[in-house]
Amino acid sequence: MTGYLTAFVRELTFGADDPGEVIDRYHAPGFEQVNDGIVLDRAKLVAHARPARKNVVALELDVHDTLLAGDRVAARYTLHADMRTGVRLSNEIFLFGELAPDGRLQRVVSSSRTVAAG
């Protein structure tokens, strides 16, 4: 789970591959994420990645807890993003997911909260 979080976020934000290719590498067809009550499908995730690629200059990911049980995963981590404007955004994220048979994520429900930059 730690490998997924670290690799996916970095590739989506800073990678040379098309955001859709990155999403497909880590997520099964029909993937859906519900983040803070907002449903994000593949197209919405691709649209979200484009401004992140323009505005984020550095990322740090602190993985605090992970759990894998059968086809279920959970993680608690803090994402720190340094923005082109000089602002640092820090969010603690609680993620619960379901894996597809091929090991890619099929569904994610997550909740986040802003924390002091650190």
C-alpha positions, 0 to 999 in steps of 0.5 A, a space after each residue: 500500500 505504501 508503494 502504491 501511494 508513493 508511486 501513484 501520487 508522484 507519477 500522476 503529479 510529475 510523471 511524463 506519461 499521460 495522466 490516464 495511463 497512470 490512472 489505468 496502471 494503478 486502477 481497474 476499469 470502472 474505478 471510482 473514488 469517493 473523496 469527502 463525499 465527492 465522486 471521482 471517476 477516471 475522467 474526473 481524476 484525469 481532469 484533476 491531475 492536469 492542474 496539479 501537474 502545473 501547480 505542484 512543485 514538490 510533494 512529500 508523503 508521510 505514510 502513518 498506517 496501512 492495512 491489507 486484508 484480502 481484497 480490502 486496504 486501508 491507509 492513513 497518510 499525510 500529503 504535503 504539496 508545495 505549490 508554485 505560489 510558495 504555499 505548502 498544503 498539508 492534508 491527512 487522508 484516511 483511505 479505505 479501498 477495495 482491490 480488483 482480482 488483478 490487484 489494482 484498486 477498484 474503489 476508494 472511499 477517503 476522507 481528508 482534513 487540512 493539517 498544519 504544514 510540517 
